[in-house]
Amino acid sequence: MLIPFAKYHALGNDFLIVEPSSVESLPDFSRVAEYLCDRQRGIGADGILFVSEDDSTLHVELYNADGSWAEKSGNGLRIVGVHQHLKDTSVNRFLITMDHVTSEVEIIGVEGNDYNVRASLGQPTFVAAEIPVKTDMKYWINEPLAIGGVDLPITCVAIGNPHVVLFVDDFDLDWPQIGADIEVHEAFPNQTNVEFVRVIERNLIEVADWERGVGVTTSSGTGAAAAVCASVMNGFVDRSCDVQFEAGIMHIEWSEDANEILLSGPVAPIATGEAVMS
């Protein structure tokens, strides 16, 4: 079976796009994701975006590299926007639905192969039951979680998907192992993404990201939003804040009046082609 695909990245966080309508009898999405995202045997990616179109709205189902379904991706939203823009460059604004939530995505600039893309990510929630987190507390903000015999203060927030944020002085710790342990901790029934945050200034933080179902990623859109929102709630930064990943910078605006998050940053196309799947 040949599966047409397009590949993009947002600061190295790479995704494949597959349009199910282009493939007759496409296998189970989970199996396709696990197969095509394999970096040794497939095309290789952090995740796969299955995109379909209904009237003026694009519908996206997101699967991680391990074949697990995910609710939302800020980078994925922006990548789908660029993919649609390249089909008709006269259109710069799109409505994209993930997990029944519709976001507005807009191409706000282009320089060479890099597109500057803004996406609305909706409203964050710190209510533990809505994230969800198993706890008697209404909120889990700067409260300890026992990991490996050590109590680590964490802040839990959902940006359409669950996140745990830890504040660090530097990254000279085994944060990937800590992230892996927190991801599957019994406190998180749907597992969780994990962000390690170093506050640099009131408008700048540095983030290392552990992605649920993927592992270490070079950036995360919802992770950037979670990091900023948690930093604001802990009194460390302002609501307009740059997020420095190893591969570059994204920007988060968290409106106080509307309680809405806007994410902006670069997206670049990588390749198109046909993948062989038996």
N, C-alpha and C positions, 0 to 999 in steps of 0.2 A: 504494500500500500504506500502511495506517495501522499505526503501531507504538506501542502504549501504553508510556509511560515515566513514571518519577518522577525528580526531580532533587533532590540534596542537596549540602550543602557542609560541609567540616570546616576551619574557619578560612580559608574562601575557596577551598580545593582542592575543586573541584566535579566531581561524577560523575553520570552518568545510570544508572539501573537499568532494564534490559529483561528481562522474563521470556520466554524463547523459546517456552514453551508457550502464550503468549497471542497468538502470531502464526503464522498458517498460512504455510508456505514462507518462513520468515525467511531472507534472503540471508546470504551469508558474513559471519561476525562482523566480520572486518577491514573489509570494505566498509561495513557498518552503522556501525561506530565512526567511521571517517573521515568519513562523511557527516553523522551526527547530531552529532558533536562540533565540527564547523565552526562558528565563532562568527559568521560572516557568512551562511552558507547553511543551517545546521542549527539545532539547539537551542543548541549551545555547551556544551562541558565539557572538563575536562582528561582525562577517560577515561570508559569505559563498562563497567558491571558486568553480565554476563549471568548471571542467577540461576535455578537450578533446584533442586528439592527432592526428596530421596530419603530416605524414612523420617524420621528426626529430624535429618538433616544437610542443610545447605544447600551447594550446590556453585556456585562462582563462577568464571567465566572473565573475566579482566581484559584489556581492550585500551586502549591509549593513544590520544590524539587523532589521531596520525598513522597509525592502523590497525595498529600493531605490538602483538604479544602481550606481556604482562608477567606475571612469576611471582606477584607479591604486592603488596598495598597495605595499609598499616596503617589509613589513613583509609578505604579501600574496605571493609575488614572491619567497621569501626565503623558506616559508613553502611548496609551491608546489615543490621546488627543493628537499627538504628533503623527501617529499612523494614519488617522483619518484626514488630517491636514494635508498629508502628502498625496492623498487620493484626489484632493481638490484644494489647491493652495489658496483659493479665494475665500475659503471658510476657515475662520480662526477660533471659533467658539463652539463648544460641544456640551451636550448633556449626557452624562455617563452614569449608568446605574450599576452599583455593586451591592449585593446582598440587600436589595430592595431600597437602597438609599441612593438618591440621585445627586450628583455633584456637577458643578459647572467647571469646565476646564477651558482655559484660553491660552492661545499662543500669543505671547506678548513681545517677542523679539526673536531674531535669528541672526547668527553670525557664523558664516561658513557652514559647518556641519552640525553646529550646536544650536538647539532651540531653547529659548527661555520660556518656560511654561508655568502657569499659575493654576492651582486647583483649590476649590473649596473642599474642606474636609469635615464640615459640620461642627457640631458642638462636642467638646470632651465631656466625659463624666468621671467623677471621682467616687461615685456611690459604689461601694464594694459589691453589692448584690447584682449590679448592672454590668460589672466589668467582664466576667464575674470572679469574685474571690470568696473562698470559704473562710469566713470570719464573723465574729459577733460584733465587730466594729462597723459603724456606718461607713466610715472612710478609713483607708489605710494610707496615711500620709506621714512619712518620716517615723514609721513604727518598725520594730525589729522583726526579721524573719530568720529562723534558725537554718543555716546552711553549713554542712560539714562541721557541726559543733560550734559554730560561731554565729552570733546574732548580728545580722546586717540590717541597718536601717534602710527601708525601701519606701517608695511612693508608688501606689498603683493607680492607673488611669486607663480609660478606654478611649480610643480614637476610632471608634467603629470596630476595633479589635483590641485585645488586651495587651497592656504594657506594664512592665516593672521598671522603675528608674532608680538607679543607685548613684550617689554622688561620690566622686573620688578626687584625691589630690593629684594623682597621676595614674598612668596606665601600667605601672611596673608591678602588676599583679596578674595572676592567671585568670583574667576576666573571661576568656572563652569557656573555661571549665566552670566558673561560677555561673555564667549565663546558661550553660547546658544543664546544670543542676537546678537552677531556678525555673527554667522552661517547663520541666516535668514535675515540679514540686506539687505535693498533694493539695496545696492551698489554691491551685489554679485548675479547675475542672476542665477548661478548654485549652490548657497549657498557656504559655505567654511568651511574648517578645520581651527582650531585656535590653535596656540602654544604660551604659556607663557614662556619666556626665562629669566633665571638669569645667567648672565655671571660671571663665577668664575675665570677663567684664560684664557690666549690666546688660550689654547688647551683644554678647558673644559667648558661646559655649562650645566645647569640643566634645564629640560623642563617638563612642565605640559601640557597635550594634551587634547583638546576637538575635538572629531572626528565627522565630518558631518554625520548625519544619525545614530549615535551610542550614542554620549555623551562622558563622561569621559572614556578614555582608559589608560591602564597602560604604553603603549608605542605606537609609530607610526614610521614606517620606513621612509615614505615620510615626516612625521612631523619632524623627526630628521634632514633630509636633508634640509627642508625648514628653520629650525631654524639656522642651520650652515650657509647656503647661505645668509640669511638675516643678520646674525651677521657679516659675512665677508663684506657685502655691507655697513654696518654701521660702519665698522672699528674696531669691537670689538674683533675678533678672527682670527686665521690663518685658512688656507684652510684644514688642517688636524686637526680634532677636535673630542674629545670624547663627547658624549651626555649622560648625566646622567638622567635616568628616576627613578621613585621610585623603580622599580623592578630590575634595573641593567643598564648596559652601552652598547651603540652601538657606532660604529665609522664611521665617515664620512670623505671621501677624495674628495675634489672638485678640479679637475685638472685645473690649470690656462691655460695651452696650449690647451688641448682638450675641456675644458669647460664641462667635464663629471663628474658625481657624482658616487662614489662607496660607498655602504652601507654594513657594516659587523656587525654581532652580532649573538647571540644564537637563536636557534630554538629547541623545544623539542616536541616529540609526546606525546599525552595524551591517546587516546583510539581509537579503531575501533569498529564498530558495525552496527546494522540496526535500523533505526528510523521508527516508525510507523506513517504514515500520512493518515488521512482519506480524 
